[in-house]
Amino acid sequence: MRVKRGVTAHARHHKVIKQAKGMKHNSASRSFRLANARVIRSLQYAFRDRRNRKRDMRSLWITRINAAARENGTTYAKLIAGLKANNINLDRKTLADLAVREPKAFAAIVKAAVK
């Protein structure tokens, strides 16, 4: 007996077109072939950018720490070297958060690190 795939194929196409909803160029969200290409590309971008987001966040933290460190009379490099030398184990995310939310606490850490 032959198997007809109309229902399965339609469901698969519908799933892809639903994922392409809202994409620019009307035909990309209506035509399966275009929608499929766009969805595959968008998933590649998503995969890549999940990794790039980590890089971007670290860069942002470093920028914030450097700005706050300069306000306290030192540089980012000297601060990080001082933290390592004095065995103060704070990651960049925490330091950046302290620099933004608790400037006095950050100033105390800078004082302890850079003697």
Residue pairs with C-beta under 8 A, 6 or more apart in sequence:
13 32
16 32
16 35
16 36
16 39
17 29
17 30
17 32
17 35
19 35
19 39
19 42
20 28
20 29
20 34
20 35
20 36
20 38
20 39
21 29
22 29
23 29
23 35
23 38
23 42
25 34
27 34
28 34
28 35
28 38
29 35
57 93
58 92
60 96
61 92
61 93
61 95
61 96
62 76
62 92
62 96
64 96
64 99
64 100
65 76
65 79
65 92
65 95
65 96
65 99
66 75
66 76
67 99
68 99
68 100
68 103
68 106
68 110
69 75
69 76
69 78
69 79
69 99
69 110
71 103
72 106
72 107
72 110
72 111
73 110
74 82
74 110
74 114
78 114
79 110
79 113
79 114
82 88
82 113
82 114
82 115
83 89
83 90
83 109
83 113
85 113
86 112
86 113
86 115
88 109
88 112
88 113
90 98
90 109
95 106
95 109
98 105
98 106
98 109
99 106
